[in-house]
């Protein structure tokens, strides 16, 4: 996992890279995931799965943000935001163990009055 943060107007934009792993046939690569799919974008198959099973099928993304020195914590569901700002590509495939691994590039906004933000 890695991330970069850039200024975007008055707020900040976080670019997050994570690896996701799925049993073949359940993840964004699709039921017939093959070695030739390595490097392929999962955008269309991902959207098909979300349309069929709902926005949380490929994971529920949650955020927590707050300001140091206060007890103010805000918890929020980020699933819709992440689903609309994710770019994912198939990275690895293990047909013997029936697993695919994808690299997900996610972009989320962080309001300027935030001292910390967790995404999980």
Jmol script that loads the backbone (N, CA, C; Angstrom):
load data "model"
ATOM      1  N   UNK A   1       0.838  -1.173   0.000  1.00  0.00           N
ATOM      2  CA  UNK A   1       0.000   0.000   0.000  1.00  0.00           C
ATOM      3  C   UNK A   1       0.883   1.237   0.000  1.00  0.00           C
ATOM      4  N   UNK A   2       0.450   2.245  -0.737  1.00  0.00           N
ATOM      5  CA  UNK A   2       1.154   3.521  -0.731  1.00  0.00           C
ATOM      6  C   UNK A   2       0.131   4.629  -0.975  1.00  0.00           C
ATOM      7  N   UNK A   3       0.554   5.865  -0.702  1.00  0.00           N
ATOM      8  CA  UNK A   3      -0.348   6.983  -0.952  1.00  0.00           C
ATOM      9  C   UNK A   3       0.445   8.251  -1.224  1.00  0.00           C
ATOM     10  N   UNK A   4      -0.219   9.179  -1.896  1.00  0.00           N
ATOM     11  CA  UNK A   4       0.297  10.531  -2.124  1.00  0.00           C
ATOM     12  C   UNK A   4      -0.850  11.485  -1.837  1.00  0.00           C
ATOM     13  N   UNK A   5      -0.510  12.670  -1.344  1.00  0.00           N
ATOM     14  CA  UNK A   5      -1.528  13.683  -1.077  1.00  0.00           C
ATOM     15  C   UNK A   5      -1.149  14.947  -1.827  1.00  0.00           C
ATOM     16  N   UNK A   6      -2.137  15.559  -2.460  1.00  0.00           N
ATOM     17  CA  UNK A   6      -1.912  16.820  -3.165  1.00  0.00           C
ATOM     18  C   UNK A   6      -2.987  17.818  -2.761  1.00  0.00           C
ATOM     19  N   UNK A   7      -2.651  19.093  -2.837  1.00  0.00           N
ATOM     20  CA  UNK A   7      -3.598  20.174  -2.557  1.00  0.00           C
ATOM     21  C   UNK A   7      -4.581  20.246  -3.715  1.00  0.00           C
ATOM     22  N   UNK A   8      -5.858  20.404  -3.389  1.00  0.00           N
ATOM     23  CA  UNK A   8      -6.901  20.499  -4.408  1.00  0.00           C
ATOM     24  C   UNK A   8      -7.894  21.569  -3.964  1.00  0.00           C
ATOM     25  N   UNK A   9      -7.695  22.806  -4.431  1.00  0.00           N
ATOM     26  CA  UNK A   9      -8.515  23.914  -3.953  1.00  0.00           C
ATOM     27  C   UNK A   9      -8.207  24.159  -2.490  1.00  0.00           C
ATOM     28  N   UNK A  10      -9.247  24.196  -1.655  1.00  0.00           N
ATOM     29  CA  UNK A  10      -9.055  24.363  -0.211  1.00  0.00           C
ATOM     30  C   UNK A  10      -8.857  23.035   0.508  1.00  0.00           C
ATOM     31  N   UNK A  11      -9.087  21.938  -0.188  1.00  0.00           N
ATOM     32  CA  UNK A  11      -9.015  20.615   0.419  1.00  0.00           C
ATOM     33  C   UNK A  11      -7.775  19.871  -0.072  1.00  0.00           C
ATOM     34  N   UNK A  12      -7.730  18.584   0.200  1.00  0.00           N
ATOM     35  CA  UNK A  12      -6.622  17.735  -0.233  1.00  0.00           C
ATOM     36  C   UNK A  12      -7.184  16.525  -0.956  1.00  0.00           C
ATOM     37  N   UNK A  13      -6.415  16.004  -1.883  1.00  0.00           N
ATOM     38  CA  UNK A  13      -6.797  14.814  -2.623  1.00  0.00           C
ATOM     39  C   UNK A  13      -5.772  13.729  -2.312  1.00  0.00           C
ATOM     40  N   UNK A  14      -6.246  12.589  -1.824  1.00  0.00           N
ATOM     41  CA  UNK A  14      -5.363  11.461  -1.515  1.00  0.00           C
ATOM     42  C   UNK A  14      -5.477  10.422  -2.625  1.00  0.00           C
ATOM     43  N   UNK A  15      -4.324  10.003  -3.140  1.00  0.00           N
ATOM     44  CA  UNK A  15      -4.244   8.936  -4.138  1.00  0.00           C
ATOM     45  C   UNK A  15      -3.676   7.719  -3.412  1.00  0.00           C
ATOM     46  N   UNK A  16      -4.468   6.677  -3.307  1.00  0.00           N
ATOM     47  CA  UNK A  16      -4.108   5.496  -2.521  1.00  0.00           C
ATOM     48  C   UNK A  16      -3.983   4.287  -3.443  1.00  0.00           C
ATOM     49  N   UNK A  17      -2.911   3.522  -3.263  1.00  0.00           N
ATOM     50  CA  UNK A  17      -2.724   2.271  -4.008  1.00  0.00           C
ATOM     51  C   UNK A  17      -2.789   1.113  -3.018  1.00  0.00           C
ATOM     52  N   UNK A  18      -3.654   0.148  -3.305  1.00  0.00           N
ATOM     53  CA  UNK A  18      -3.761  -1.054  -2.478  1.00  0.00           C
ATOM     54  C   UNK A  18      -3.847  -2.275  -3.382  1.00  0.00           C
ATOM     55  N   UNK A  19      -3.491  -3.414  -2.831  1.00  0.00           N
ATOM     56  CA  UNK A  19      -3.684  -4.680  -3.527  1.00  0.00           C
ATOM     57  C   UNK A  19      -4.922  -5.348  -2.954  1.00  0.00           C
ATOM     58  N   UNK A  20      -5.769  -5.847  -3.830  1.00  0.00           N
ATOM     59  CA  UNK A  20      -6.954  -6.581  -3.405  1.00  0.00           C
ATOM     60  C   UNK A  20      -6.830  -8.013  -3.911  1.00  0.00           C
ATOM     61  N   UNK A  21      -7.340  -8.966  -3.164  1.00  0.00           N
ATOM     62  CA  UNK A  21      -7.266 -10.375  -3.562  1.00  0.00           C
ATOM     63  C   UNK A  21      -8.655 -10.992  -3.492  1.00  0.00           C
ATOM     64  N   UNK A  22      -8.940 -11.851  -4.460  1.00  0.00           N
ATOM     65  CA  UNK A  22     -10.265 -12.448  -4.588  1.00  0.00           C
ATOM     66  C   UNK A  22     -10.128 -13.902  -5.017  1.00  0.00           C
ATOM     67  N   UNK A  23     -11.019 -14.744  -4.535  1.00  0.00           N
ATOM     68  CA  UNK A  23     -11.132 -16.081  -5.094  1.00  0.00           C
ATOM     69  C   UNK A  23     -11.586 -15.903  -6.542  1.00  0.00           C
ATOM     70  N   UNK A  24     -10.962 -16.621  -7.461  1.00  0.00           N
ATOM     71  CA  UNK A  24     -11.341 -16.501  -8.872  1.00  0.00           C
ATOM     72  C   UNK A  24     -12.837 -16.794  -9.010  1.00  0.00           C
ATOM     73  N   UNK A  25     -13.505 -15.929  -9.749  1.00  0.00           N
ATOM     74  CA  UNK A  25     -14.939 -16.067  -9.959  1.00  0.00           C
ATOM     75  C   UNK A  25     -15.765 -15.179  -9.054  1.00  0.00           C
ATOM     76  N   UNK A  26     -15.144 -14.599  -8.016  1.00  0.00           N
ATOM     77  CA  UNK A  26     -15.887 -13.711  -7.118  1.00  0.00           C
ATOM     78  C   UNK A  26     -15.452 -12.259  -7.259  1.00  0.00           C
ATOM     79  N   UNK A  27     -14.286 -12.024  -7.830  1.00  0.00           N
ATOM     80  CA  UNK A  27     -13.732 -10.679  -7.904  1.00  0.00           C
ATOM     81  C   UNK A  27     -13.932 -10.010  -9.244  1.00  0.00           C
ATOM     82  N   UNK A  28     -13.344  -8.835  -9.400  1.00  0.00           N
ATOM     83  CA  UNK A  28     -13.549  -8.013 -10.583  1.00  0.00           C
ATOM     84  C   UNK A  28     -12.989  -8.590 -11.882  1.00  0.00           C
ATOM     85  N   UNK A  29     -12.086  -9.552 -11.817  1.00  0.00           N
ATOM     86  CA  UNK A  29     -11.555 -10.145 -13.049  1.00  0.00           C
ATOM     87  C   UNK A  29     -12.624 -10.974 -13.761  1.00  0.00           C
ATOM     88  N   UNK A  30     -13.575 -11.478 -13.010  1.00  0.00           N
ATOM     89  CA  UNK A  30     -14.665 -12.240 -13.605  1.00  0.00           C
ATOM     90  C   UNK A  30     -14.510 -13.737 -13.409  1.00  0.00           C
ATOM     91  N   UNK A  31     -15.560 -14.458 -13.782  1.00  0.00           N
ATOM     92  CA  UNK A  31     -15.608 -15.906 -13.566  1.00  0.00           C
ATOM     93  C   UNK A  31     -14.590 -16.662 -14.405  1.00  0.00           C
ATOM     94  N   UNK A  32     -14.223 -16.121 -15.556  1.00  0.00           N
ATOM     95  CA  UNK A  32     -13.304 -16.811 -16.463  1.00  0.00           C
ATOM     96  C   UNK A  32     -11.945 -16.112 -16.496  1.00  0.00           C
ATOM     97  N   UNK A  33     -11.443 -15.700 -15.352  1.00  0.00           N
ATOM     98  CA  UNK A  33     -10.173 -14.979 -15.272  1.00  0.00           C
ATOM     99  C   UNK A  33      -9.026 -15.869 -15.760  1.00  0.00           C
ATOM    100  N   UNK A  34      -8.256 -15.364 -16.712  1.00  0.00           N
ATOM    101  CA  UNK A  34      -7.163 -16.118 -17.332  1.00  0.00           C
ATOM    102  C   UNK A  34      -5.866 -15.315 -17.235  1.00  0.00           C
ATOM    103  N   UNK A  35      -4.742 -15.971 -17.484  1.00  0.00           N
ATOM    104  CA  UNK A  35      -3.443 -15.293 -17.450  1.00  0.00           C
ATOM    105  C   UNK A  35      -3.388 -14.125 -18.433  1.00  0.00           C
ATOM    106  N   UNK A  36      -4.098 -14.228 -19.543  1.00  0.00           N
ATOM    107  CA  UNK A  36      -4.113 -13.130 -20.527  1.00  0.00           C
ATOM    108  C   UNK A  36      -4.767 -11.862 -19.961  1.00  0.00           C
ATOM    109  N   UNK A  37      -5.497 -11.994 -18.842  1.00  0.00           N
ATOM    110  CA  UNK A  37      -6.150 -10.839 -18.217  1.00  0.00           C
ATOM    111  C   UNK A  37      -5.194  -9.999 -17.378  1.00  0.00           C
ATOM    112  N   UNK A  38      -3.999 -10.504 -17.097  1.00  0.00           N
ATOM    113  CA  UNK A  38      -3.031  -9.738 -16.303  1.00  0.00           C
ATOM    114  C   UNK A  38      -2.729  -8.426 -17.023  1.00  0.00           C
ATOM    115  N   UNK A  39      -2.866  -7.321 -16.308  1.00  0.00           N
ATOM    116  CA  UNK A  39      -2.670  -5.990 -16.877  1.00  0.00           C
ATOM    117  C   UNK A  39      -3.953  -5.350 -17.373  1.00  0.00           C
ATOM    118  N   UNK A  40      -5.037  -6.125 -17.455  1.00  0.00           N
ATOM    119  CA  UNK A  40      -6.313  -5.619 -17.965  1.00  0.00           C
ATOM    120  C   UNK A  40      -7.050  -4.827 -16.882  1.00  0.00           C
ATOM    121  N   UNK A  41      -7.702  -3.760 -17.306  1.00  0.00           N
ATOM    122  CA  UNK A  41      -8.567  -2.993 -16.414  1.00  0.00           C
ATOM    123  C   UNK A  41      -9.795  -3.830 -16.066  1.00  0.00           C
ATOM    124  N   UNK A  42     -10.240  -3.712 -14.827  1.00  0.00           N
ATOM    125  CA  UNK A  42     -11.444  -4.426 -14.402  1.00  0.00           C
ATOM    126  C   UNK A  42     -12.665  -3.502 -14.392  1.00  0.00           C
ATOM    127  N   UNK A  43     -12.556  -2.330 -15.002  1.00  0.00           N
ATOM    128  CA  UNK A  43     -13.623  -1.323 -14.905  1.00  0.00           C
ATOM    129  C   UNK A  43     -14.988  -1.864 -15.323  1.00  0.00           C
ATOM    130  N   UNK A  44     -15.079  -2.504 -16.479  1.00  0.00           N
ATOM    131  CA  UNK A  44     -16.396  -2.943 -16.948  1.00  0.00           C
ATOM    132  C   UNK A  44     -16.921  -4.128 -16.141  1.00  0.00           C
ATOM    133  N   UNK A  45     -16.061  -5.111 -15.848  1.00  0.00           N
ATOM    134  CA  UNK A  45     -16.536  -6.266 -15.076  1.00  0.00           C
ATOM    135  C   UNK A  45     -16.852  -5.861 -13.631  1.00  0.00           C
ATOM    136  N   UNK A  46     -16.087  -4.918 -13.086  1.00  0.00           N
ATOM    137  CA  UNK A  46     -16.355  -4.400 -11.734  1.00  0.00           C
ATOM    138  C   UNK A  46     -17.731  -3.739 -11.700  1.00  0.00           C
ATOM    139  N   UNK A  47     -18.011  -2.896 -12.689  1.00  0.00           N
ATOM    140  CA  UNK A  47     -19.304  -2.210 -12.725  1.00  0.00           C
ATOM    141  C   UNK A  47     -20.443  -3.203 -12.902  1.00  0.00           C
ATOM    142  N   UNK A  48     -20.240  -4.240 -13.726  1.00  0.00           N
ATOM    143  CA  UNK A  48     -21.267  -5.277 -13.897  1.00  0.00           C
ATOM    144  C   UNK A  48     -21.593  -5.948 -12.564  1.00  0.00           C
ATOM    145  N   UNK A  49     -20.561  -6.285 -11.776  1.00  0.00           N
ATOM    146  CA  UNK A  49     -20.776  -6.920 -10.472  1.00  0.00           C
ATOM    147  C   UNK A  49     -21.517  -5.986  -9.513  1.00  0.00           C
ATOM    148  N   UNK A  50     -21.133  -4.711  -9.505  1.00  0.00           N
ATOM    149  CA  UNK A  50     -21.797  -3.743  -8.622  1.00  0.00           C
ATOM    150  C   UNK A  50     -23.256  -3.549  -9.025  1.00  0.00           C
ATOM    151  N   UNK A  51     -23.521  -3.512 -10.331  1.00  0.00           N
ATOM    152  CA  UNK A  51     -24.901  -3.378 -10.809  1.00  0.00           C
ATOM    153  C   UNK A  51     -25.733  -4.601 -10.426  1.00  0.00           C
ATOM    154  N   UNK A  52     -25.130  -5.780 -10.498  1.00  0.00           N
ATOM    155  CA  UNK A  52     -25.851  -7.024 -10.223  1.00  0.00           C
ATOM    156  C   UNK A  52     -26.079  -7.261  -8.731  1.00  0.00           C
ATOM    157  N   UNK A  53     -25.039  -7.009  -7.907  1.00  0.00           N
ATOM    158  CA  UNK A  53     -25.100  -7.380  -6.497  1.00  0.00           C
ATOM    159  C   UNK A  53     -25.176  -6.206  -5.522  1.00  0.00           C
ATOM    160  N   UNK A  54     -25.019  -4.993  -6.001  1.00  0.00           N
ATOM    161  CA  UNK A  54     -25.097  -3.831  -5.123  1.00  0.00           C
ATOM    162  C   UNK A  54     -23.738  -3.210  -4.848  1.00  0.00           C
ATOM    163  N   UNK A  55     -23.722  -1.962  -4.358  1.00  0.00           N
ATOM    164  CA  UNK A  55     -22.479  -1.199  -4.214  1.00  0.00           C
ATOM    165  C   UNK A  55     -21.485  -1.769  -3.212  1.00  0.00           C
ATOM    166  N   UNK A  56     -21.930  -2.586  -2.277  1.00  0.00           N
ATOM    167  CA  UNK A  56     -21.024  -3.135  -1.276  1.00  0.00           C
ATOM    168  C   UNK A  56     -20.467  -4.507  -1.611  1.00  0.00           C
ATOM    169  N   UNK A  57     -20.800  -5.040  -2.785  1.00  0.00           N
ATOM    170  CA  UNK A  57     -20.377  -6.406  -3.121  1.00  0.00           C
ATOM    171  C   UNK A  57     -18.860  -6.574  -3.099  1.00  0.00           C
ATOM    172  N   UNK A  58     -18.136  -5.603  -3.592  1.00  0.00           N
ATOM    173  CA  UNK A  58     -16.674  -5.695  -3.655  1.00  0.00           C
ATOM    174  C   UNK A  58     -16.008  -5.014  -2.466  1.00  0.00           C
ATOM    175  N   UNK A  59     -16.756  -4.802  -1.403  1.00  0.00           N
ATOM    176  CA  UNK A  59     -16.189  -4.239  -0.186  1.00  0.00           C
ATOM    177  C   UNK A  59     -16.899  -2.983   0.268  1.00  0.00           C
ATOM    178  N   UNK A  60     -16.965  -2.822   1.566  1.00  0.00           N
ATOM    179  CA  UNK A  60     -17.503  -1.611   2.187  1.00  0.00           C
ATOM    180  C   UNK A  60     -16.304  -0.772   2.612  1.00  0.00           C
ATOM    181  N   UNK A  61     -16.233   0.445   2.129  1.00  0.00           N
ATOM    182  CA  UNK A  61     -15.144   1.364   2.469  1.00  0.00           C
ATOM    183  C   UNK A  61     -15.660   2.354   3.500  1.00  0.00           C
ATOM    184  N   UNK A  62     -14.927   2.502   4.598  1.00  0.00           N
ATOM    185  CA  UNK A  62     -15.328   3.407   5.665  1.00  0.00           C
ATOM    186  C   UNK A  62     -14.223   4.411   5.947  1.00  0.00           C
ATOM    187  N   UNK A  63     -14.628   5.583   6.373  1.00  0.00           N
ATOM    188  CA  UNK A  63     -13.670   6.612   6.735  1.00  0.00           C
ATOM    189  C   UNK A  63     -13.910   7.105   8.147  1.00  0.00           C
ATOM    190  N   UNK A  64     -12.860   7.623   8.731  1.00  0.00           N
ATOM    191  CA  UNK A  64     -12.938   8.279  10.041  1.00  0.00           C
ATOM    192  C   UNK A  64     -12.044   9.501   9.948  1.00  0.00           C
ATOM    193  N   UNK A  65     -12.569  10.643  10.330  1.00  0.00           N
ATOM    194  CA  UNK A  65     -11.720  11.833  10.351  1.00  0.00           C
ATOM    195  C   UNK A  65     -11.993  12.612  11.621  1.00  0.00           C
ATOM    196  N   UNK A  66     -10.993  13.404  11.989  1.00  0.00           N
ATOM    197  CA  UNK A  66     -11.129  14.164  13.216  1.00  0.00           C
ATOM    198  C   UNK A  66     -10.103  15.268  13.314  1.00  0.00           C
ATOM    199  N   UNK A  67     -10.178  15.967  14.426  1.00  0.00           N
ATOM    200  CA  UNK A  67      -9.280  17.076  14.716  1.00  0.00           C
ATOM    201  C   UNK A  67      -8.597  16.761  16.039  1.00  0.00           C
ATOM    202  N   UNK A  68      -7.268  16.816  16.059  1.00  0.00           N
ATOM    203  CA  UNK A  68      -6.522  16.544  17.287  1.00  0.00           C
ATOM    204  C   UNK A  68      -6.896  17.542  18.366  1.00  0.00           C
ATOM    205  N   UNK A  69      -6.908  17.073  19.613  1.00  0.00           N
ATOM    206  CA  UNK A  69      -7.235  17.934  20.738  1.00  0.00           C
ATOM    207  C   UNK A  69      -8.728  18.016  21.007  1.00  0.00           C
ATOM    208  N   UNK A  70      -9.529  17.330  20.208  1.00  0.00           N
ATOM    209  CA  UNK A  70     -10.975  17.297  20.429  1.00  0.00           C
ATOM    210  C   UNK A  70     -11.422  15.840  20.471  1.00  0.00           C
ATOM    211  N   UNK A  71     -12.631  15.642  20.930  1.00  0.00           N
ATOM    212  CA  UNK A  71     -13.215  14.299  20.913  1.00  0.00           C
ATOM    213  C   UNK A  71     -14.119  14.135  19.702  1.00  0.00           C
ATOM    214  N   UNK A  72     -14.037  15.088  18.800  1.00  0.00           N
ATOM    215  CA  UNK A  72     -14.878  15.065  17.617  1.00  0.00           C
ATOM    216  C   UNK A  72     -14.342  14.060  16.599  1.00  0.00           C
ATOM    217  N   UNK A  73     -15.108  13.036  16.354  1.00  0.00           N
ATOM    218  CA  UNK A  73     -14.775  12.045  15.340  1.00  0.00           C
ATOM    219  C   UNK A  73     -15.973  11.917  14.413  1.00  0.00           C
ATOM    220  N   UNK A  74     -15.699  11.867  13.135  1.00  0.00           N
ATOM    221  CA  UNK A  74     -16.762  11.679  12.160  1.00  0.00           C
ATOM    222  C   UNK A  74     -16.492  10.360  11.453  1.00  0.00           C
ATOM    223  N   UNK A  75     -17.472   9.467  11.490  1.00  0.00           N
ATOM    224  CA  UNK A  75     -17.387   8.184  10.798  1.00  0.00           C
ATOM    225  C   UNK A  75     -18.349   8.237   9.619  1.00  0.00           C
ATOM    226  N   UNK A  76     -17.906   7.743   8.477  1.00  0.00           N
ATOM    227  CA  UNK A  76     -18.761   7.839   7.303  1.00  0.00           C
ATOM    228  C   UNK A  76     -18.474   6.706   6.325  1.00  0.00           C
ATOM    229  N   UNK A  77     -19.495   6.366   5.562  1.00  0.00           N
ATOM    230  CA  UNK A  77     -19.392   5.332   4.548  1.00  0.00           C
ATOM    231  C   UNK A  77     -18.834   5.963   3.274  1.00  0.00           C
ATOM    232  N   UNK A  78     -17.741   5.402   2.764  1.00  0.00           N
ATOM    233  CA  UNK A  78     -17.083   5.937   1.566  1.00  0.00           C
ATOM    234  C   UNK A  78     -17.266   5.030   0.351  1.00  0.00           C
ATOM    235  N   UNK A  79     -18.111   4.013   0.463  1.00  0.00           N
ATOM    236  CA  UNK A  79     -18.230   3.011  -0.592  1.00  0.00           C
ATOM    237  C   UNK A  79     -18.588   3.634  -1.936  1.00  0.00           C
ATOM    238  N   UNK A  80     -19.585   4.504  -1.968  1.00  0.00           N
ATOM    239  CA  UNK A  80     -19.999   5.118  -3.229  1.00  0.00           C
ATOM    240  C   UNK A  80     -18.881   5.967  -3.816  1.00  0.00           C
ATOM    241  N   UNK A  81     -18.212   6.761  -2.978  1.00  0.00           N
ATOM    242  CA  UNK A  81     -17.109   7.605  -3.454  1.00  0.00           C
ATOM    243  C   UNK A  81     -15.970   6.753  -4.007  1.00  0.00           C
ATOM    244  N   UNK A  82     -15.592   5.705  -3.279  1.00  0.00           N
ATOM    245  CA  UNK A  82     -14.501   4.843  -3.741  1.00  0.00           C
ATOM    246  C   UNK A  82     -14.892   4.138  -5.034  1.00  0.00           C
ATOM    247  N   UNK A  83     -16.115   3.597  -5.091  1.00  0.00           N
ATOM    248  CA  UNK A  83     -16.546   2.898  -6.304  1.00  0.00           C
ATOM    249  C   UNK A  83     -16.535   3.800  -7.530  1.00  0.00           C
ATOM    250  N   UNK A  84     -16.749   5.093  -7.336  1.00  0.00           N
ATOM    251  CA  UNK A  84     -16.763   6.000  -8.487  1.00  0.00           C
ATOM    252  C   UNK A  84     -15.384   6.581  -8.801  1.00  0.00           C
ATOM    253  N   UNK A  85     -14.388   6.328  -7.941  1.00  0.00           N
ATOM    254  CA  UNK A  85     -13.038   6.860  -8.164  1.00  0.00           C
ATOM    255  C   UNK A  85     -11.970   5.780  -8.024  1.00  0.00           C
ATOM    256  N   UNK A  86     -12.253   4.579  -8.503  1.00  0.00           N
ATOM    257  CA  UNK A  86     -11.285   3.491  -8.401  1.00  0.00           C
ATOM    258  C   UNK A  86     -10.871   3.049  -9.801  1.00  0.00           C
ATOM    259  N   UNK A  87      -9.588   2.836  -9.962  1.00  0.00           N
ATOM    260  CA  UNK A  87      -9.047   2.268 -11.196  1.00  0.00           C
ATOM    261  C   UNK A  87      -8.324   1.000 -10.770  1.00  0.00           C
ATOM    262  N   UNK A  88      -8.733  -0.113 -11.340  1.00  0.00           N
ATOM    263  CA  UNK A  88      -8.204  -1.392 -10.886  1.00  0.00           C
ATOM    264  C   UNK A  88      -7.729  -2.211 -12.082  1.00  0.00           C
ATOM    265  N   UNK A  89      -6.595  -2.887 -11.898  1.00  0.00           N
ATOM    266  CA  UNK A  89      -6.043  -3.755 -12.947  1.00  0.00           C
ATOM    267  C   UNK A  89      -5.626  -5.083 -12.336  1.00  0.00           C
ATOM    268  N   UNK A  90      -5.803  -6.147 -13.101  1.00  0.00           N
ATOM    269  CA  UNK A  90      -5.373  -7.475 -12.667  1.00  0.00           C
ATOM    270  C   UNK A  90      -3.849  -7.492 -12.640  1.00  0.00           C
ATOM    271  N   UNK A  91      -3.264  -7.928 -11.514  1.00  0.00           N
ATOM    272  CA  UNK A  91      -1.809  -7.958 -11.360  1.00  0.00           C
ATOM    273  C   UNK A  91      -1.241  -9.369 -11.359  1.00  0.00           C
ATOM    274  N   UNK A  92      -1.878 -10.271 -10.645  1.00  0.00           N
ATOM    275  CA  UNK A  92      -1.381 -11.635 -10.489  1.00  0.00           C
ATOM    276  C   UNK A  92      -2.547 -12.602 -10.553  1.00  0.00           C
ATOM    277  N   UNK A  93      -2.235 -13.812 -10.958  1.00  0.00           N
ATOM    278  CA  UNK A  93      -3.250 -14.849 -11.033  1.00  0.00           C
ATOM    279  C   UNK A  93      -2.619 -16.167 -10.623  1.00  0.00           C
ATOM    280  N   UNK A  94      -3.281 -16.888  -9.740  1.00  0.00           N
ATOM    281  CA  UNK A  94      -2.824 -18.217  -9.356  1.00  0.00           C
ATOM    282  C   UNK A  94      -3.982 -19.171  -9.596  1.00  0.00           C
ATOM    283  N   UNK A  95      -4.001 -19.787 -10.783  1.00  0.00           N
ATOM    284  CA  UNK A  95      -5.087 -20.693 -11.151  1.00  0.00           C
ATOM    285  C   UNK A  95      -5.095 -21.924 -10.244  1.00  0.00           C
ATOM    286  N   UNK A  96      -3.913 -22.373  -9.795  1.00  0.00           N
ATOM    287  CA  UNK A  96      -3.838 -23.549  -8.928  1.00  0.00           C
ATOM    288  C   UNK A  96      -4.518 -23.330  -7.591  1.00  0.00           C
ATOM    289  N   UNK A  97      -4.310 -22.161  -7.004  1.00  0.00           N
ATOM    290  CA  UNK A  97      -4.932 -21.830  -5.719  1.00  0.00           C
ATOM    291  C   UNK A  97      -6.251 -21.078  -5.883  1.00  0.00           C
ATOM    292  N   UNK A  98      -6.592 -20.732  -7.138  1.00  0.00           N
ATOM    293  CA  UNK A  98      -7.859 -20.059  -7.472  1.00  0.00           C
ATOM    294  C   UNK A  98      -7.954 -18.645  -6.896  1.00  0.00           C
ATOM    295  N   UNK A  99      -6.859 -17.874  -7.003  1.00  0.00           N
ATOM    296  CA  UNK A  99      -6.849 -16.495  -6.513  1.00  0.00           C
ATOM    297  C   UNK A  99      -6.421 -15.535  -7.612  1.00  0.00           C
ATOM    298  N   UNK A 100      -7.028 -14.357  -7.598  1.00  0.00           N
ATOM    299  CA  UNK A 100      -6.567 -13.237  -8.420  1.00  0.00           C
ATOM    300  C   UNK A 100      -6.128 -12.133  -7.475  1.00  0.00           C
ATOM    301  N   UNK A 101      -5.179 -11.315  -7.904  1.00  0.00           N
ATOM    302  CA  UNK A 101      -4.768 -10.143  -7.137  1.00  0.00           C
ATOM    303  C   UNK A 101      -4.794  -8.952  -8.082  1.00  0.00           C
ATOM    304  N   UNK A 102      -5.400  -7.874  -7.620  1.00  0.00           N
ATOM    305  CA  UNK A 102      -5.551  -6.665  -8.427  1.00  0.00           C
ATOM    306  C   UNK A 102      -4.923  -5.482  -7.713  1.00  0.00           C
ATOM    307  N   UNK A 103      -4.415  -4.526  -8.500  1.00  0.00           N
ATOM    308  CA  UNK A 103      -3.956  -3.261  -7.929  1.00  0.00           C
ATOM    309  C   UNK A 103      -5.079  -2.259  -8.085  1.00  0.00           C
ATOM    310  N   UNK A 104      -5.491  -1.662  -6.974  1.00  0.00           N
ATOM    311  CA  UNK A 104      -6.554  -0.667  -6.980  1.00  0.00           C
ATOM    312  C   UNK A 104      -5.958   0.702  -6.686  1.00  0.00           C
ATOM    313  N   UNK A 105      -6.199   1.643  -7.571  1.00  0.00           N
ATOM    314  CA  UNK A 105      -5.810   3.039  -7.378  1.00  0.00           C
ATOM    315  C   UNK A 105      -7.080   3.807  -7.031  1.00  0.00           C
ATOM    316  N   UNK A 106      -7.097   4.383  -5.842  1.00  0.00           N
ATOM    317  CA  UNK A 106      -8.289   5.034  -5.310  1.00  0.00           C
ATOM    318  C   UNK A 106      -7.973   6.499  -5.041  1.00  0.00           C
ATOM    319  N   UNK A 107      -8.921   7.368  -5.348  1.00  0.00           N
ATOM    320  CA  UNK A 107      -8.776   8.792  -5.060  1.00  0.00           C
ATOM    321  C   UNK A 107      -9.905   9.213  -4.122  1.00  0.00           C
ATOM    322  N   UNK A 108      -9.551   9.855  -3.000  1.00  0.00           N
ATOM    323  CA  UNK A 108     -10.552  10.371  -2.059  1.00  0.00           C
ATOM    324  C   UNK A 108     -10.182  11.798  -1.661  1.00  0.00           C
ATOM    325  N   UNK A 109     -11.200  12.587  -1.362  1.00  0.00           N
ATOM    326  CA  UNK A 109     -10.995  13.969  -0.933  1.00  0.00           C
ATOM    327  C   UNK A 109     -10.933  14.037   0.593  1.00  0.00           C
ATOM    328  N   UNK A 110     -10.058  14.911   1.089  1.00  0.00           N
ATOM    329  CA  UNK A 110      -9.922  15.153   2.527  1.00  0.00           C
ATOM    330  C   UNK A 110     -10.181  16.638   2.770  1.00  0.00           C
ATOM    331  N   UNK A 111     -11.217  16.984   3.558  1.00  0.00           N
ATOM    332  CA  UNK A 111     -11.495  18.391   3.836  1.00  0.00           C
ATOM    333  C   UNK A 111     -10.327  19.056   4.567  1.00  0.00           C
ATOM    334  N   UNK A 112     -10.130  20.353   4.322  1.00  0.00           N
ATOM    335  CA  UNK A 112      -8.976  21.070   4.881  1.00  0.00           C
ATOM    336  C   UNK A 112      -8.980  21.142   6.401  1.00  0.00           C
ATOM    337  N   UNK A 113     -10.143  21.075   7.035  1.00  0.00           N
ATOM    338  CA  UNK A 113     -10.193  21.195   8.494  1.00  0.00           C
ATOM    339  C   UNK A 113     -10.008  19.844   9.189  1.00  0.00           C
ATOM    340  N   UNK A 114      -9.376  18.895   8.510  1.00  0.00           N
ATOM    341  CA  UNK A 114      -9.155  17.553   9.038  1.00  0.00           C
ATOM    342  C   UNK A 114      -7.702  17.393   9.459  1.00  0.00           C
ATOM    343  N   UNK A 115      -7.476  16.909  10.682  1.00  0.00           N
ATOM    344  CA  UNK A 115      -6.114  16.633  11.146  1.00  0.00           C
ATOM    345  C   UNK A 115      -5.682  15.214  10.816  1.00  0.00           C
ATOM    346  N   UNK A 116      -6.627  14.295  10.780  1.00  0.00           N
ATOM    347  CA  UNK A 116      -6.285  12.924  10.394  1.00  0.00           C
ATOM    348  C   UNK A 116      -7.485  12.284   9.701  1.00  0.00           C
ATOM    349  N   UNK A 117      -7.200  11.289   8.890  1.00  0.00           N
ATOM    350  CA  UNK A 117      -8.260  10.551   8.220  1.00  0.00           C
ATOM    351  C   UNK A 117      -7.807   9.116   8.027  1.00  0.00           C
ATOM    352  N   UNK A 118      -8.642   8.184   8.430  1.00  0.00           N
ATOM    353  CA  UNK A 118      -8.402   6.760   8.212  1.00  0.00           C
ATOM    354  C   UNK A 118      -9.376   6.272   7.153  1.00  0.00           C
ATOM    355  N   UNK A 119      -8.886   5.457   6.250  1.00  0.00           N
ATOM    356  CA  UNK A 119      -9.729   4.808   5.248  1.00  0.00           C
ATOM    357  C   UNK A 119      -9.532   3.319   5.427  1.00  0.00           C
ATOM    358  N   UNK A 120     -10.615   2.600   5.562  1.00  0.00           N
ATOM    359  CA  UNK A 120     -10.509   1.137   5.702  1.00  0.00           C
ATOM    360  C   UNK A 120     -11.634   0.454   4.973  1.00  0.00           C
TER     361      UNK A 120
END
end "model"
wireframe off; spacefill off
backbone 0.3
color backbone group
